[in-house]
Amino acid sequence: MSGVDKKLVRAWVRQQSGPARRAVLPVVMLGCLGTLIGIAQAWCLASVIGSLLQTRGLQVLGLIAEFAALAFCRALCLYFQESLAARAGIVARERLRRSVLDTVIGIGPALLRRQHSAEIAALLVDRIEVLDGYFARWLPASMTWMLFPLVVLVAVFVVNPRSALILAVCGMLVPVAQAVFGIGAALASRNQFLAMVRLQARFLDRIRGIATIVLSNATDREAQALSSAADDLRRRTMKILRIAFFSSAAIDMAMVAAIILVVLTQGHFVHLDAFSMPNIYPAPHFTETLFALFLVPEFFAPFRGLALAYQDRAHAAGAAEAMGNIGDGEQRAGEETSETPEQIDPVATIEARSLSYRWNDTAPWIFEDLDFSVGPGEVLVLDGPSGSGKSTLIELLLGFVRPSSGRILFNEQDIATMRGRDIARHLAWIGQKPVLFAGTLRDNLLFARPDADKETLDNVIAAASIDDFLKDLPLGLDTQIGEGGFGLSGGQAQRVLLLAPISRMRRFSCLMSQRLISIPRPKTGS
Amino acid sequence: MTLALGRILGVWRPFYVRLATGLLLSALALLSGLALMWNAGVGVSALALGTGLAFGLLRGFGAARIVLRYAERLFAHDAMFRALAALRVWFFRHLAKGAAAGLGFRRAGDLMNRLVGDVEMLDNLYLRIAMPVLGILISLPVLALVAGYEDWRLGMILGVLFLLAACIVPLAAARMASRRSGAILHAEASLRVAALDLATGLREARAFSGEARLAERIISEESRLHQAQLVQARAMAGAGAMSYLCGQAALVLVLLALTGIAGFSLSFLSGVALVFLTGTVFESVGTLARTSVLASQVGQAARRVVGVADQDQSSGAAGCAAPEAGDIVLRDVTFRWESARAAVLHRLNMTVHAGEHVALIGPSGAGKSSLAALLLKVAVPESGDILFGGHSISTLDTDSLRARIGWLSQATHLFSDTIRNNLLLGQENIPESRLWEALERAEIAETVQALPDGLDSWVGEGGARLSGGQGRRIALARTLLQETPIVILDEPASGLDSATERSFLETLGRTMQGRTVILIAHRLTGIESLDRAWRLENGELHPLPL
C-alpha cells in the first residue's frame, strides 16, 4: 500500500468510525460497569477467603450472597454488552451500505467503465458485511484497552499499592514489547490475513479455470504448482509470524510475571508477619494480596481483546481501498443532481450538435464534431468498424457519459441540463449483453413497465418471438430466470428486454448500432 | 457429517504428526497455565498460614506456560498452513476428475465461488474447533479430579457445572442458531443476488428507471439478513452469559465448601487453590457458543465439499490410448444436461473426416456447446455412441483423448499469472522459441514483445489487463502450443467486436491448416474456409449449402 493509499484509508476509517463510535458508546459504558462489578467481585472473593482464614464458619454467607448477586449483574452486563455491540455493528453496516448504494447509483452506468460488476457487488455485500467485526469488536476494544486496565489499576492501588506498581510495570511491558517486535500481534494477524487472501485468490482463479486446465491435461502440473505456491507462502508467512508471535508471548509473559511477583513480594511480607506473630493473628495483607491476584486477568483481558480484534481492522482497510476506487466519480455524480427541470413531454427529435468525445484531455478523439438528427418514426443505423465509437455514442445519448464538447438535444433541450434519470425516462435501450434480473420471466418482462397490462404483455411476447422458447420453459412465464435460475441464451435475453422498446415505440426515433442486428425483426411490426 | 469430516481428516493424514504435536503443545500450555494458577493459590495461602513453600514450582510453571504457548502458536500455524494447502490440492484434483469440469465448461462461476468459500470455511477446523474442544477435554477431568480428590461430591458438582457451561449451553445455543442459520444463509444469498443485479444491471436500471426498485430490494434483503443475525447474536450473548453464570456458581460452591457447610471437608490451602483453578478453567467458556455454531457451519461446508469432490464421473480410468488421428463419428447420439430439461441433441448422426474443417451453426441455446462437451468426455451421452478413429471414446483413456483435442472457446480461462505461465500451464520442457513461434502464429508476438516485461507480463484477473482480442489470441497461442490434431473452436470470437472478430477468424483460418477443425458458432461471417457446415436446430442437424 503506498503512502497516499494509507492516508486515504485512514481518512475513510476516521470518517466511518465517527458515528460508529457514538453507537458503541453504550457498549463501552456497559463494559466499564462490568469492570467495576468485576472489581467488587474480586473484593468479595478476597474478603470471604480472608475471613475464612481466621475462622472457618458461616459468617461469610452474606458476602458470598453479595458475590453471587454481583455475578448475576455482571452476566446481565455481558449479555447486553454483546447484544448492543451486535446491534451497533448492524446499524453501522446499514448506514455504510446506504451511502455506498447512493454513490453507486449516483455514478450510474459510467461506473461499469472503470470497475467490474462483480467488484461492485462484492463491495455492496461482502466488503461491508465483513466489517461487522470492525464495528462490533475492534471499535469498542480500541476505545477501552487503555481505560479498563487503568480503572483496575486505580482500584488495586487504593487497596494494595505495591501490587499496583507491579501491575503497572508489567502492563507497560506490553506496548514496549509490541514496539520491539514490530507492531506485534497486530502485524502477525494482518500478515496472516494477507497470506490467506493471496492463497485464496490463486485457488479461486484455478478453480474458475478448471475446465481449461482439465481439457489441456494440465491437472497434475497445476496441482503441483498450487501446492508449491501454498508451501512457499507458508514459509514466508511463518518467517514473519515467528517474530510477530513474540508480542503475543509478551502479553503472556507480562501476565505470568505479574502473578508470580504479586505472590512472591506480598507473600514475603505475609511470611515475615507470620514469623513474628506465628499463627495467632491473621496475616494482614492476605486479603489485599488475593484481591490483587484476582484482578490480574481482569487487568490483561483488554490487551488480549485488542490483539484478537486486530484482524477485524485489516478488513476495514480492505473495504476502504475498495471504496476509494469507486469514490473517484462522486463529484461527477454530485453535478447531476443540481438542475432538475422535470420534463415529461415525450422526446420526438434527437439531435447532436458538433458532438465530440475522448476519454480524457490527453487521449485521442474517439469522434469529433458529429452532427445528426433523428426525427419521429425514423430508423437510423450506425455502422462502423470496432473502436469507431458506436457504443460510446449510444452511451452519450443515454446520458451514461457526458460529451467532451458539443451538445445533445432532445426536443431542443440540452440533455446536459437534465438529470440522468430523466434522460433515461425518454429512452429505451437494449445492450449487447443484456442483463436479466433474478426473478421470474414475467418480472423481467415487466421490469421497464411494471404497470403494463396483460394485452401489452401478450403483444410483446408475440412481437419479440418470446413464444418460440416460452413453451420450453418448465413454468412458462413464472419460470425463474437470471442469476441462479433457468439459463437463457444471450439472444433470448435480448428479446426478454424488448418490452420497454416495443411498448414505448409509438412515437419514437430508433437508433441501431450494428451489433443489435442479431435481434429478429418483430413479426407484427408494431 | 462425521463421514464428510472423516474424509477431510483422511486428507490430512500426512500431517497427523505435526497436527498432533500442535495439539499436544496446546494441551501442555493449558495444563501449565492451570498448574500456575493452582500454585499461585497454594503459594499465597501457604504463606498466609505461615507454612514455607518452594516457589521454584511457581516460576517453573510460569516459564513453561510462556514458552509452550509460543511454541504452540508456531507449530499450530505451521501445521494449519500445510493442512490447508493439502486440502486445496486434494479438492482441486477431485474437482478436475469429477463432474465439476462439466460445471466449469458451463461457466457456473457462481457455484465455483461458493465451493471455494466452503473450502475456506474448513480452514477453521483445526485452530478454531479442534483446539478449543481439546481444551474442554483437558479442563473437565482436571477440574473434576482435583476437586474430587478433596471431596468427591464437590468434584462431581464442579464437573457437571463445567459440562453445562462448556458443552450443554453452547450446543443448545448452536442448535437454536442452526435453525436460524438456514435463514441467514438464504438471506445472504438473496442479498448477494440483489447486489449483483444492481451492479451488472446499472445500465438497464438507468435506462428503465429501475434503480430505486433494485436499491429497495437490496435494502429489504439486508434488513432480513440483519434481523436474523441479530437474533443469532442475542442467542450467542445469552449462551455466553449462561456459561459465565455457571462458572460463577462453581466459585460460589467452592466458597461454600470452604466454609465447611453441609459437611464438606476441604483444606484451606486446597480450597483457595481451587478458587484460582475454577476461575481459570471457566475463563474461556464464554466463546464456546460461537465455536459450536462454527462447528456446525464447518460440518455443512465439509459435506458440500466432499459431496462435490466425490462426484467422480470419469468412466473407467483404464482405457486404451486414443489413436493419433482419425475420423469422428457420432451415431444416434441423444443428450440432455439435466433429466428435467428437453434433450439438446436428439439421435444425432454426423461424420467429420480427419483434416476436415466443419462448422456447426445454430441459434443460441441449441446445444452446440454440448457437442464439444461430449467429444471431450466432459459429459456422457444418454444414448448412442461417439467414435474416434473407429474406437468408441468411452473405451478410450480420457487423458489421451484430450491430448488429441484442442479446445478454444469464449469460456477459455486466462489465469491471473504471467503470459508465459498461461501458455505453459505448468509444462517445463518447452523451449522459449516455441512459445514465440506459437505467439507468432497467433499474430500476437509483436504485442507481447512490446510489453515492458515481455513473456513475463502479468495478464491480470481473467486477462483483465489485455483487450478482448489480445486475450483470445493468447488463448489461441496456448491451444496451438498443444499441437493437437483436432481443434474444437466453440464460439471462438464471440464477445469481440466485428473488426476484431474478423481479423481473429482470419488468423484462425491460417493457423488451422492440416488439422481437423470443428467450429461452433451462432452464425458464419463468410471468412471461414470450410469443407462442410450444418445447422443444429431442435436437436437435429441439417446440412447447410456452402
Interface residues (C-beta under 8 A of the other chain):
Chain A: L45 V48 I49 L52 L53 R56 G57 L58 V60 L61 I64 F67 A68 A71 F72 R74 A75 L76 L78 Y79 F80 Q81 E82 S83 A86 R87 I90 R93 E94 R97 R98 L101 V104 I105 G108 P109 L111 L112 H116 S117 A118 I120 A121 L124 V125 D126 E129 Q192 M196 L199 Q200 A201 R202 F203 L204 D205 R206 I207 R208 G209 I210 A211 T212 I213 V214 L215 S216 N217 A218 T219 R221 E222 A223 Q224 A225 L226 S227 A230 D231 L233 R234 T237 M238 L241 R242 F245 F246 S248 A249 D252 M253 V256 A257 I259 I260 V263 L264 Q266 G267 H268 V270 H271 A274 F275 P278 N279 P282 A283 F286 T289 L290 L293 F294 P297 P385 S386 G387 L398 G399 F400 G420 R421 A424 R425 L427 A428 W429 G431 K433 P434 V435 F437 A438 F447 A448 P450 F469 D472 P474 G482 E483 G484 L488 S489 G490 G491 Q492 L497 A500 Q514 R515 S518
Chain B: L36 M37 A40 G43 V44 S45 L47 A48 L49 G50 G52 F55 L58 R59 G62 A63 R65 I66 R69 Y70 R73 L74 H77 D78 F81 R82 L84 A85 A86 R88 V89 F92 R93 L95 A96 K97 A100 A101 G104 F105 G109 D110 M112 N113 L115 V116 V119 E120 D123 E188 A189 L191 R192 V193 A194 A195 L196 D197 L198 A199 T200 G201 L202 R203 E204 A205 R206 A207 F208 S209 G210 E211 R213 L214 A215 I218 I219 E222 S223 H226 Q229 L230 A233 R234 M236 A237 G238 G240 A241 M242 Y244 L245 Q248 A249 L251 V252 L255 L256 L258 T259 G260 I261 F268 G271 V272 V275 F276 G279 T280 E283 G286 A340 R341 A342 P363 S364 G365 L376 V378 D399 R402 A403 I405 W407 A411 T412 H413 L414 F415 S416 D417 L425 G426 Q427 E461 G462 A464 R478 Q482 G495 L496 D497 S498 A499 T500 H522 R523
